[in-house]
Amino acid sequence: MKMRKRNNVQIYGNGTTPIIFAHGFGCDQHIWEYVIPGFFDTYQVILFDYAGSGNSSAGSYSEERYSSVDGYARDVIGIMEEMSLTDAIFVGHSFSGMVGLKIALERPELLRSNIMLGASPRFLNEDGYQGGLEEEDLEKLLQLMDSDYRKWAKYMAELFLEEIDAPKMKEELEEMLADQSPEVTRSFAEVAFTLDMREELKGNTVPSLLLQSKEDSLVPPEAGEYLREHLPYSESVMLDAKGHAPHLSHPQEVTALIMDYIEQKLWKSS
């Protein structure tokens, strides 16, 4: 099956420079709906759903292939090869920031830049490293998914949109989370929250922009700072937003910062 059909690839915009928006754990491509219109005039905007998420083809997910970040990166590389894309801008939320890093390490010619939104190389705390979650926190999260998936979706929607008075937006995000396959999402959670790419950061050669909310329960400032300090060719910007989904709560700020980076820094450095 063609990757474009398998991963529900959607293409928008009037430009020729490809910009790929990759959703994070538990979501699908609709998470970007408030950001992407700002890029329609000058870019080729590409959205997709990871296997097992959104409207990806039934049966596309296998636990073996997606037992690590590698399987997800292979899918994006497959989409790019099928579409003959190179020198693309990759925008990845949360876990997808590390998918972009994996692509940058293995196929740097495919990317012009890797823009990470709320990304972390390691979500779990360790001695000397603050990732944001204790092992017990992750265990409770997985147990909640097993016992009451709908309650988990509501909890995550609140976590993603911390202190934002937007009940309709939270309800829509809750529905998105609840619509995903519980089995796939649980496996995805284990992969996303137990990954550790700290040692791989030093091999990066692709210019990167790191965007992080000023308050994020899943990616604390310490994790964002670690990423900035250890990822070569990167620069970081702290958003005024709170929560783990600033592309929902503060789409204009996210859009403006990405556009400014691309047009004022990325192209001028070519």
C-alpha positions in Angstrom: 0.0 0.0 0.0 1.2 3.5 -0.8 2.5 5.4 2.2 0.3 8.4 1.3 -2.8 6.3 1.7 -1.5 4.2 4.6 -0.7 7.2 6.7 -3.6 9.4 5.5 -1.3 12.1 4.0 -3.0 15.4 3.3 -1.5 18.2 1.3 -2.5 21.9 1.4 -1.1 25.2 0.4 0.2 27.0 -2.8 3.9 26.8 -2.3 6.6 24.3 -3.3 8.8 24.3 -0.1 7.5 21.3 1.9 6.7 21.8 5.6 5.6 18.6 7.4 3.6 18.8 10.6 3.8 15.7 12.8 1.4 15.1 15.7 2.4 13.8 19.1 1.3 10.8 21.2 -2.4 10.2 21.5 -3.4 12.7 18.8 -3.8 12.9 15.1 -3.2 15.5 12.3 -6.2 17.6 13.3 -4.2 18.9 16.3 -2.5 21.3 13.8 -5.7 22.9 12.4 -5.2 26.3 14.0 -1.5 26.6 12.9 -1.4 25.4 9.3 -3.5 28.1 7.6 -0.7 30.6 8.3 1.5 28.6 5.9 -0.9 28.0 3.0 0.2 31.0 0.9 3.9 30.2 0.6 4.4 26.5 1.6 3.4 23.0 0.7 1.8 21.9 3.9 1.9 18.2 4.6 0.0 16.4 7.3 -0.2 12.7 8.1 -1.4 10.2 10.8 1.0 7.8 12.4 0.1 4.1 12.0 -2.8 3.3 14.4 -3.7 7.0 14.8 -6.4 9.1 13.3 -7.5 7.9 9.8 -4.4 5.8 9.0 -5.3 2.6 7.3 -6.7 -0.2 9.4 -4.1 -2.8 10.1 -1.2 -0.5 9.5 0.0 -0.7 13.1 2.1 -3.5 14.5 3.6 -3.6 18.0 6.9 -5.0 16.7 7.5 -2.2 14.1 6.5 0.6 16.5 8.3 -0.7 19.6 10.7 2.3 19.3 11.0 5.7 17.7 12.7 4.0 14.7 9.4 2.6 13.2 7.8 6.0 13.3 10.8 7.6 11.7 10.9 5.0 9.0 7.3 5.8 8.1 8.0 9.5 7.7 11.1 8.7 5.6 8.9 6.4 3.5 6.4 9.2 2.9 9.1 11.6 2.0 10.7 9.2 -0.4 7.4 8.4 -2.0 6.7 12.1 -2.5 10.3 12.8 -3.6 10.7 15.4 -0.8 14.1 16.7 0.2 15.2 19.8 2.1 11.9 19.8 4.0 11.0 21.6 7.2 9.8 19.2 9.8 7.6 20.4 12.7 7.2 17.8 15.4 5.1 18.0 18.6 6.3 16.2 21.7 7.4 12.7 20.8 7.6 13.7 17.2 10.5 16.1 17.9 12.5 12.9 18.5 11.1 11.4 15.3 12.5 14.4 13.5 15.8 14.0 15.3 16.0 10.3 14.2 15.4 11.4 10.6 18.0 14.1 10.9 20.6 11.5 12.1 19.8 8.9 9.5 18.9 11.0 6.5 20.0 14.6 7.1 19.6 15.5 3.4 15.8 15.1 3.8 15.5 18.0 6.2 16.3 21.7 6.0 15.3 22.1 9.6 13.8 20.3 12.6 11.4 22.4 14.6 10.5 20.8 18.0 7.4 21.9 20.0 7.3 20.7 23.6 9.9 18.0 22.8 12.1 16.0 25.2 14.8 13.5 24.8 13.8 11.7 28.0 10.5 12.1 29.9 11.4 10.1 32.9 13.4 11.5 35.8 16.8 10.0 36.7 19.5 10.9 39.2 20.9 14.2 37.8 18.3 14.5 35.2 14.8 16.1 35.4 12.6 14.8 32.7 9.2 15.6 34.3 7.8 12.1 35.2 8.7 9.6 37.9 8.3 5.9 37.2 5.3 5.9 39.5 3.7 8.7 37.5 4.0 6.7 34.3 2.6 3.6 35.9 -0.4 5.5 37.2 -1.0 6.9 33.8 -0.9 3.5 32.2 -3.2 2.1 34.9 -5.7 4.8 34.2 -5.7 4.0 30.5 -6.4 0.4 31.3 -9.1 1.0 33.8 -11.0 4.0 32.3 -9.8 5.1 28.9 -12.3 7.9 28.7 -11.3 9.3 32.1 -7.6 9.1 30.9 -8.6 11.2 27.8 -10.2 13.8 29.9 -7.2 13.9 32.3 -4.8 14.3 29.4 -6.9 17.1 27.7 -6.7 19.0 31.0 -2.9 18.4 31.2 -2.3 19.5 27.6 -4.3 22.7 28.1 -3.3 23.7 31.6 -5.0 26.8 33.1 -6.6 27.6 29.8 -10.3 28.7 30.0 -11.4 27.0 26.8 -13.9 24.3 27.7 -14.9 23.7 24.0 -11.3 23.3 23.0 -10.7 20.9 25.9 -13.8 18.9 24.9 -12.6 18.7 21.3 -9.1 17.5 22.4 -10.7 15.0 24.8 -12.7 13.6 21.9 -9.6 13.3 19.7 -7.8 11.4 22.4 -10.8 9.2 23.1 -11.2 8.4 19.4 -7.8 6.8 19.2 -7.4 3.0 19.7 -6.8 2.3 23.4 -4.5 -0.6 22.7 -2.4 1.3 20.2 -2.3 4.5 22.3 -1.2 2.5 25.4 1.7 1.0 23.4 2.5 4.4 22.0 2.6 5.8 25.5 5.1 3.2 26.7 7.4 4.0 23.7 7.0 7.7 24.0 7.5 8.0 27.7 10.3 5.5 28.1 12.4 6.6 25.2 15.9 8.0 25.9 17.7 9.8 23.1 20.1 11.9 25.2 23.2 10.1 23.8 22.0 10.7 20.2 21.6 14.4 20.5 25.3 15.1 19.9 25.1 13.6 16.4 22.7 16.2 15.0 23.7 18.4 12.1 20.3 19.8 11.1 19.4 23.4 12.2 16.8 23.1 14.9 14.3 25.4 16.6 13.1 24.4 20.1 9.8 25.8 21.2 8.6 25.2 24.8 5.8 26.4 27.0 6.8 28.4 30.1 4.9 25.8 32.1 4.5 22.2 31.0 3.8 19.3 33.3 5.2 16.8 30.8 8.3 18.8 29.7 9.6 21.0 32.5 12.1 23.8 31.9 15.0 21.5 33.0 14.3 19.0 30.2 14.0 21.8 27.6 17.2 23.3 28.8 19.0 19.9 28.6 17.8 19.6 25.0 19.1 23.1 24.2 22.5 22.5 25.8 23.1 19.2 24.2 21.6 19.5 20.7 24.1 21.1 18.3 22.9 23.7 15.7 19.8 24.5 17.9 18.3 27.6 19.4 15.3 27.8 21.8 12.4 30.1 22.4 10.2 30.1 25.5 6.6 30.5 24.7 4.2 32.6 26.8 1.8 29.6 26.7 1.2 27.1 29.5 0.5 23.4 29.0 1.7 20.8 26.5 -0.3 21.9 23.5 0.5 25.5 22.7 -0.4 24.9 19.0 -4.0 24.7 20.3 -3.9 27.3 23.1 -1.6 29.8 21.4 -1.6 29.0 17.7 -0.8 32.6 16.6 2.3 32.7 18.7 3.5 29.3 17.5 2.8 30.2 13.9 4.6 33.5 14.2 7.7 32.0 15.8 8.0 29.3 13.3 7.5 31.7 10.4 10.0 34.1 11.8 12.6 31.4 12.3 12.1 30.1 8.7 12.1 33.4 6.9 14.4 35.5 9.0 17.0 33.0 10.0 16.8 29.7 8.2 16.7 31.0 4.6 19.1 33.8 5.3 21.7 31.4 6.6 21.5 29.3 3.4 
